[in-house]
Amino acid sequence: MAKITKDTIIGDILDIAPQTAPIFLSIGMHCLGCPSSRGETVEQACMVHGVDVNALLEQLNANIGE
């Protein structure tokens, strides 16, 4: 998978790298199965949940690089 950016759709991340689900859950994104959340970008989800998008991107990209 290419690098995850703030414009990457959460559903795409979960489809390609399901091991990232615990990262989303750990920051309060408990609605990963909802159709609306799967269609959100990383930036949109961070805005809704009050999460620093750059910090989340760091975690996600480190995880998929392992």
Secondary structure, 3 states (H helix, E strand, C coil): CCCCCCCCEHHHHHHHCHHHHHHHHHCCCCCCCCHHHHCCEHHHHHHHHCCCHHHHHHHHHHHHHC
